[in-house]
């Protein structure tokens, strides 16, 4: 005999699996750890400070 299948549950399970697949792809594309974000921010700040300290002409504050 054939197994009885609830089509509503199958449809929901299929949609959930598809959503999980998309979420896994997004995690690999966009996901970064907190340490990676902090390191990137510190590197950018260090580069900005270096450039500001080594300017040939200082920006004037005449407003």
Residue frames as a rotation matrix with the C-alpha (Angstrom) as fourth column:
UNK 1
0.578 0.816 0.000 0.00
0.816 -0.578 0.000 0.00
0.000 0.000 -1.000 0.00
UNK 2
-0.077 -0.550 0.832 1.04
0.493 -0.746 -0.447 3.55
0.866 0.376 0.329 -0.62
UNK 3
-0.548 -0.192 -0.814 1.94
0.823 -0.299 -0.483 5.89
-0.150 -0.935 0.322 2.18
UNK 4
0.567 0.793 0.224 -0.56
0.802 -0.593 0.073 8.68
0.190 0.138 -0.972 2.83
UNK 5
-0.594 -0.804 -0.001 1.04
0.801 -0.592 -0.091 12.11
0.073 -0.055 0.996 2.34
UNK 6
0.445 0.658 -0.607 -0.29
0.673 -0.693 -0.259 15.41
-0.591 -0.293 -0.751 3.58
UNK 7
0.220 -0.352 0.910 0.32
0.901 -0.285 -0.328 17.74
0.375 0.892 0.255 0.62
UNK 8
0.877 0.125 0.463 0.13
-0.027 -0.951 0.308 20.89
0.479 -0.282 -0.831 2.77
UNK 9
0.776 -0.621 0.108 2.98
-0.099 0.049 0.994 19.66
-0.622 -0.782 -0.023 4.97
UNK 10
0.227 -0.697 0.680 5.05
0.879 0.447 0.165 18.62
-0.419 0.560 0.714 1.97
UNK 11
0.483 0.023 0.875 4.61
0.607 -0.729 -0.316 22.05
0.630 0.685 -0.366 0.38
UNK 12
0.944 -0.122 0.308 5.60
-0.294 -0.734 0.612 23.82
0.152 -0.668 -0.729 3.61
UNK 13
0.586 -0.768 0.259 8.64
0.250 0.475 0.844 21.55
-0.771 -0.430 0.470 4.09
UNK 14
0.242 -0.466 0.851 9.76
0.970 0.097 -0.222 22.22
0.021 0.879 0.476 0.51
UNK 15
0.682 0.064 0.728 9.44
0.190 -0.978 -0.092 26.00
0.706 0.201 -0.679 1.02
UNK 16
0.922 -0.345 0.177 11.34
-0.272 -0.250 0.929 25.80
-0.276 -0.905 -0.325 4.31
UNK 17
0.393 -0.803 0.449 14.16
0.653 0.587 0.478 23.82
-0.647 0.105 0.755 2.69
UNK 18
0.312 -0.231 0.922 14.41
0.827 -0.412 -0.383 26.36
0.468 0.881 0.062 -0.13
UNK 19
0.860 0.039 0.509 14.53
-0.160 -0.926 0.341 29.26
0.485 -0.375 -0.790 2.36
UNK 20
0.780 -0.606 0.158 17.25
-0.009 0.240 0.971 27.50
-0.626 -0.758 0.182 4.34
UNK 21
0.282 -0.677 0.680 19.30
0.934 0.356 -0.034 27.01
-0.219 0.645 0.732 1.18
UNK 22
0.469 -0.056 0.882 19.08
0.413 -0.869 -0.274 30.74
0.781 0.492 -0.384 0.37
UNK 23
0.949 -0.101 0.299 19.98
-0.306 -0.521 0.797 31.62
0.075 -0.848 -0.525 3.98
UNK 24
0.581 -0.779 0.235 23.06
0.469 0.557 0.686 29.37
-0.665 -0.288 0.689 3.83
UNK 25
0.194 -0.488 0.851 24.20
0.931 -0.180 -0.316 31.08
0.308 0.854 0.420 0.62
UNK 26
0.670 0.118 0.733 23.71
0.029 -0.991 0.133 34.52
0.742 -0.067 -0.667 2.19
UNK 27
0.932 -0.358 0.051 25.70
-0.054 0.001 0.999 33.52
-0.357 -0.934 -0.018 5.25
UNK 28
0.254 -0.888 0.382 28.66
0.833 0.402 0.380 32.56
-0.491 0.222 0.842 3.08
UNK 29
0.132 -0.180 0.975 28.40
0.795 -0.568 -0.213 35.71
0.592 0.803 0.068 0.95
UNK 30
0.279 0.138 0.950 27.71
-0.099 -0.980 0.171 38.36
0.955 -0.142 -0.259 3.58
UNK 31
0.957 0.202 -0.210 28.47
0.162 0.227 0.960 36.79
0.241 -0.953 0.185 6.93
UNK 32
-0.088 -0.980 0.179 31.44
-0.044 -0.176 -0.983 38.06
0.995 -0.095 -0.028 8.87
UNK 33
0.124 0.070 -0.990 32.33
0.916 0.374 0.142 37.46
0.380 -0.925 -0.017 12.47
UNK 34
0.962 0.240 -0.130 32.36
0.273 -0.837 0.475 40.27
0.005 -0.492 -0.870 14.99
UNK 35
0.299 -0.934 -0.198 36.14
0.339 -0.090 0.937 40.03
-0.892 -0.347 0.289 15.18
UNK 36
-0.316 -0.387 0.866 36.45
0.937 0.013 0.348 40.45
-0.146 0.922 0.359 11.40
UNK 37
0.547 0.590 0.594 34.22
0.645 -0.749 0.150 43.55
0.534 0.301 -0.790 11.47
UNK 38
0.912 -0.229 -0.342 36.19
0.155 -0.579 0.801 45.02
-0.381 -0.783 -0.492 14.39
UNK 39
-0.027 -0.978 0.205 39.52
0.611 0.146 0.778 44.32
-0.791 0.147 0.593 12.66
UNK 40
-0.126 0.046 0.991 38.34
0.958 -0.252 0.134 45.96
0.256 0.967 -0.012 9.44
UNK 41
0.846 0.481 0.232 37.11
0.391 -0.854 0.345 49.04
0.364 -0.201 -0.910 11.32
UNK 42
0.662 -0.669 -0.339 40.42
0.193 -0.284 0.939 49.34
-0.724 -0.687 -0.059 13.20
UNK 43
-0.238 -0.759 0.607 42.39
0.836 0.158 0.525 49.02
-0.494 0.632 0.597 9.96
UNK 44
0.212 0.404 0.890 40.31
0.816 -0.574 0.066 51.72
0.537 0.712 -0.452 8.29
UNK 45
0.980 0.151 -0.130 40.72
0.200 -0.755 0.625 54.03
-0.003 -0.638 -0.770 11.29
UNK 46
0.294 -0.950 -0.107 44.47
0.427 0.030 0.904 53.48
-0.855 -0.312 0.415 11.32
UNK 47
-0.285 -0.369 0.884 44.73
0.957 -0.055 0.286 54.26
-0.057 0.928 0.369 7.61
UNK 48
0.582 0.584 0.566 42.62
0.597 -0.779 0.190 57.40
0.552 0.227 -0.802 8.01
UNK 49
0.885 -0.307 -0.350 44.77
0.151 -0.522 0.840 58.64
-0.441 -0.796 -0.416 10.89
UNK 50
-0.041 -0.959 0.280 47.95
0.690 0.175 0.702 57.94
-0.722 0.222 0.655 8.93
UNK 51
-0.120 0.054 0.991 46.69
0.928 -0.349 0.131 59.92
0.353 0.936 -0.008 5.94
UNK 52
0.845 0.493 0.205 45.52
0.379 -0.824 0.421 62.80
0.376 -0.278 -0.884 8.13
UNK 53
0.711 -0.619 -0.334 48.86
0.209 -0.268 0.941 63.02
-0.672 -0.738 -0.061 9.94
UNK 54
-0.290 -0.906 0.308 50.88
0.561 0.101 0.822 62.95
-0.776 0.411 0.479 6.73
UNK 55
0.714 0.560 0.421 49.06
0.684 -0.426 -0.592 65.58
-0.152 0.710 -0.687 4.72
UNK 56
-0.388 -0.838 0.383 51.24
0.891 -0.447 -0.076 68.11
0.235 0.312 0.921 2.93
UNK 57
-0.711 0.262 0.653 48.68
-0.223 -0.964 0.144 70.86
0.668 -0.043 0.743 3.42
UNK 58
-0.840 0.464 -0.283 46.54
0.451 0.306 -0.838 71.04
-0.302 -0.831 -0.466 6.51
UNK 59
-0.166 0.845 0.509 42.85
0.794 -0.191 0.577 71.76
0.585 0.500 -0.639 5.84
UNK 60
-0.900 -0.142 0.413 41.91
-0.051 -0.905 -0.423 75.28
0.434 -0.402 0.806 6.87
UNK 61
-0.438 0.760 -0.480 39.17
0.897 0.329 -0.296 75.81
-0.067 -0.560 -0.826 9.45
UNK 62
-0.943 0.123 -0.308 38.04
-0.129 -0.992 0.000 79.17
-0.306 0.040 0.951 8.02
UNK 63
-0.508 0.838 0.199 34.27
0.842 0.435 0.318 79.09
0.180 0.330 -0.927 8.09
